[in-house]
Amino acid sequence: MAEDVAASARAQLDAWRDSDAAGVDPVRFRLIEALARRSASHDGAVRQMLDARLAALVDSYREAIAQDAAGREAAAATAQDATAEAAGMLAGLVSYIKANTRAAGIDSAPGASAPRASAPVRAVRPEPAPELVDYFRDTWSRVSVSRQLRQSQAQLPGNAGPLNSDHLVHRALTLMHELSPGYLEQFFSYVEAMAWLEQLHRGGAPAENEAVRATSAKKTTRSKPRKAAS
């Protein structure tokens, strides 16, 4: 009986080794092999105890192999379902593209004559995400503030005293940047808007200014008293 248990265990181990089932739990498989060798070197009651332990380990490893096979089948079924779902989504996308292509008056069939479109098809330009717009707006504001601070410092004369107007302005802007960078950004935006409005006002009225100067010059010439003839 002992020989039957040991022989059966060794035959089962050889079969599992040939079928790569030994990789299901390599540590447990090595333990069963070691126990089978130890059981073969004993007799009597010790052999019976070792054979019982060996049979229990073989049965538990057989269950582990079955669980591993079931897990592999479930994983394969899940992967197959995911592949089928992805294929269905791709087919739907292709159908949607074809439908919109036909609706736009474009025939994608090779060798087909181009249909006459009633109106030019405009390409839809994707709009950027609001978060991305806000990020670039804030980054540009910080870069603009740093640039204007550097320009303010570059405009300082070499021997500027503590009461120099340029020095006072630069000092005020520096303190504002240290205490409240956000307020300084709003301040620069306000100053730029005022400068742009002033430039727009000046750029739109040069002809009117010239006409006013010419009229004033004529009035001044006419109002000058003539010298009496001697």
C-alpha positions as CSV (number, residue, x, y, z in Angstrom):
1,M,0.0,0.0,0.0
2,A,2.9,2.3,0.9
3,E,4.6,1.5,-2.4
4,D,1.3,2.3,-4.2
5,V,1.1,5.8,-2.6
6,A,4.7,6.7,-3.2
7,A,4.7,5.3,-6.8
8,S,1.4,7.1,-7.6
9,A,2.8,10.4,-6.2
10,R,6.0,10.1,-8.2
11,A,4.0,9.3,-11.4
12,Q,1.8,12.3,-10.7
13,L,4.8,14.6,-10.2
14,D,6.3,13.4,-13.4
15,A,3.1,14.1,-15.3
16,W,2.8,17.6,-13.8
17,R,6.4,18.3,-14.7
18,D,5.9,17.3,-18.3
19,S,2.7,19.3,-18.6
20,D,4.3,22.5,-17.1
21,A,1.8,22.2,-14.2
22,A,4.8,22.4,-11.9
23,G,4.9,26.2,-12.4
24,V,1.5,26.7,-10.8
25,D,3.1,26.7,-7.3
26,P,6.8,25.9,-7.6
27,V,7.4,26.1,-3.9
28,R,4.7,23.5,-3.1
29,F,5.8,21.3,-6.0
30,R,9.4,21.2,-4.6
31,L,8.0,20.4,-1.2
32,I,6.0,17.4,-2.6
33,E,9.1,16.2,-4.4
34,A,11.2,16.4,-1.2
35,L,8.5,14.6,0.8
36,A,8.3,11.8,-1.8
37,R,12.1,11.2,-1.6
38,R,11.9,11.2,2.2
39,S,9.0,8.8,2.2
40,A,10.9,6.4,0.0
41,S,13.7,6.2,2.5
42,H,11.5,5.1,5.5
43,D,9.5,2.1,6.4
44,G,6.8,1.2,8.9
45,A,4.8,3.8,10.8
46,V,7.0,6.7,9.7
47,R,6.5,5.7,6.1
48,Q,2.7,5.5,6.6
49,M,2.7,9.0,8.2
50,L,4.8,10.5,5.4
51,D,2.6,8.8,2.8
52,A,-0.5,10.3,4.3
53,R,1.1,13.7,4.3
54,L,2.3,13.2,0.7
55,A,-1.2,12.1,-0.5
56,A,-2.8,15.2,1.1
57,L,-0.2,17.5,-0.5
58,V,-0.8,15.8,-3.9
59,D,-4.6,16.3,-3.6
60,S,-4.2,20.0,-2.6
61,Y,-1.8,20.6,-5.5
62,R,-4.4,19.0,-7.8
63,E,-7.0,21.5,-6.6
64,A,-4.6,24.3,-7.1
65,I,-4.1,23.2,-10.7
66,A,-7.8,23.1,-11.2
67,Q,-8.3,26.6,-9.7
68,D,-5.5,27.9,-11.9
69,A,-7.1,26.5,-15.0
70,A,-10.4,28.0,-14.1
71,G,-8.8,31.4,-13.5
72,R,-7.1,31.2,-16.9
73,E,-10.4,30.4,-18.6
74,A,-12.1,33.3,-16.9
75,A,-9.3,35.7,-17.8
76,A,-9.5,34.5,-21.4
77,A,-13.3,35.0,-21.5
78,T,-12.9,38.5,-20.0
79,A,-10.2,39.4,-22.6
80,Q,-12.4,38.0,-25.4
81,D,-15.4,40.1,-24.2
82,A,-13.2,43.2,-24.0
83,T,-11.9,42.6,-27.5
84,A,-15.4,42.1,-28.8
85,E,-16.6,45.3,-27.1
86,A,-13.6,47.3,-28.5
87,A,-14.3,45.9,-32.0
88,G,-18.0,46.9,-31.7
89,M,-17.0,50.4,-30.6
90,L,-14.5,50.7,-33.5
91,A,-17.1,49.5,-36.0
92,G,-19.6,52.1,-34.6
93,L,-16.9,54.8,-35.0
94,V,-16.2,53.8,-38.6
95,S,-19.9,53.8,-39.4
96,Y,-20.3,57.3,-37.8
97,I,-17.3,58.6,-39.9
98,K,-18.8,57.1,-43.1
99,A,-22.2,58.6,-42.4
100,N,-20.8,62.1,-41.7
101,T,-18.6,61.8,-44.8
102,R,-21.6,61.1,-47.0
103,A,-23.6,63.8,-45.3
104,A,-20.8,66.3,-46.2
105,G,-21.0,65.3,-49.8
106,I,-17.7,63.5,-49.9
107,D,-17.6,60.0,-51.5
108,S,-14.7,58.0,-50.1
109,A,-15.1,55.1,-52.7
110,P,-12.0,54.7,-54.9
111,G,-12.5,56.0,-58.5
112,A,-15.8,57.7,-57.7
113,S,-16.4,61.1,-59.2
114,A,-16.4,64.0,-56.8
115,P,-20.0,65.1,-56.1
116,R,-21.0,68.7,-56.4
117,A,-21.1,70.3,-53.0
118,S,-23.7,73.0,-52.4
119,A,-21.5,74.8,-50.0
120,P,-17.9,74.4,-48.9
121,V,-17.4,72.1,-46.0
122,R,-15.6,73.8,-43.1
123,A,-13.3,71.8,-40.9
124,V,-14.4,71.9,-37.3
125,R,-11.6,73.2,-35.2
126,P,-11.5,71.7,-31.8
127,E,-11.7,74.2,-29.0
128,P,-9.1,74.1,-26.2
129,A,-10.1,73.1,-22.8
130,P,-11.0,76.0,-20.4
131,E,-8.5,74.7,-17.9
132,L,-5.7,74.9,-20.5
133,V,-6.8,78.4,-21.6
134,D,-6.7,79.6,-17.9
135,Y,-3.3,78.1,-17.4
136,F,-1.8,79.8,-20.4
137,R,-3.5,83.1,-19.5
138,D,-2.0,83.0,-16.0
139,T,1.4,82.0,-17.3
140,W,1.4,84.8,-19.8
141,S,0.4,87.3,-17.1
142,R,3.3,86.3,-14.9
143,V,5.8,86.5,-17.8
144,S,4.4,89.9,-18.7
145,V,4.8,91.2,-15.1
146,S,8.4,89.9,-14.9
147,R,9.2,91.5,-18.3
148,Q,7.8,94.9,-17.3
149,L,9.6,94.8,-14.0
150,R,12.9,94.2,-15.8
151,Q,12.1,97.1,-18.2
152,S,11.4,99.4,-15.2
153,Q,14.7,98.5,-13.7
154,A,16.5,99.0,-17.0
155,Q,15.1,102.5,-17.3
156,L,16.6,103.6,-14.0
157,P,19.5,106.2,-14.4
158,G,22.8,105.2,-13.0
159,N,22.9,107.9,-10.4
160,A,19.3,107.8,-9.4
161,G,18.7,109.2,-5.9
162,P,16.1,108.0,-3.4
163,L,13.7,110.7,-4.6
164,N,14.1,110.1,-8.3
165,S,10.7,109.5,-9.9
166,D,11.8,106.5,-11.9
167,H,13.4,105.0,-8.8
168,L,10.2,105.6,-6.7
169,V,8.0,103.9,-9.4
170,H,10.3,100.9,-9.7
171,R,10.4,100.6,-5.9
172,A,6.6,100.8,-5.7
173,L,6.2,98.1,-8.3
174,T,8.7,95.8,-6.6
175,L,7.0,96.1,-3.3
176,M,3.6,95.5,-4.9
177,H,5.0,92.3,-6.6
178,E,6.4,91.1,-3.2
179,L,3.2,91.8,-1.3
180,S,0.5,90.9,-3.9
181,P,1.6,89.5,-7.3
182,G,-2.1,89.1,-8.3
183,Y,-2.9,92.7,-7.6
184,L,0.2,93.8,-9.6
185,E,-1.0,91.7,-12.6
186,Q,-4.4,93.5,-12.4
187,F,-2.6,96.9,-12.1
188,F,-0.5,96.2,-15.2
189,S,-3.6,95.1,-17.1
190,Y,-5.3,98.3,-16.2
191,V,-2.2,100.4,-17.2
192,E,-1.9,98.6,-20.5
193,A,-5.6,99.1,-21.3
194,M,-5.3,102.9,-20.5
195,A,-2.1,103.1,-22.6
196,W,-3.9,101.4,-25.5
197,L,-6.9,103.7,-25.3
198,E,-4.6,106.7,-25.3
199,Q,-2.7,105.4,-28.3
200,L,-5.9,104.8,-30.1
201,H,-7.1,108.3,-29.3
202,R,-3.9,109.8,-30.5
203,G,-3.7,107.7,-33.6
204,G,-7.2,108.5,-34.7
205,A,-7.1,112.3,-34.5
206,P,-3.9,113.6,-36.2
207,A,-5.7,115.1,-39.2
208,E,-8.1,117.0,-36.9
209,N,-5.2,118.3,-34.8
210,E,-3.4,119.5,-37.9
211,A,-6.6,121.3,-39.1
212,V,-6.9,123.0,-35.7
213,R,-3.3,124.2,-35.8
214,A,-3.7,125.5,-39.4
215,T,-6.9,127.4,-38.5
216,S,-5.2,128.9,-35.4
217,A,-2.2,130.0,-37.5
218,K,-4.4,131.8,-40.0
219,K,-6.3,133.6,-37.3
220,T,-3.1,134.7,-35.7
221,T,-1.7,136.0,-39.0
222,R,-4.9,138.0,-39.7
223,S,-5.0,139.5,-36.2
224,K,-1.5,141.0,-36.4
225,P,-1.6,144.8,-36.9
226,R,-0.2,146.2,-40.2
227,K,2.6,148.7,-40.0
228,A,1.6,152.2,-41.1
229,A,3.3,153.3,-44.3
230,S,5.8,156.1,-43.7
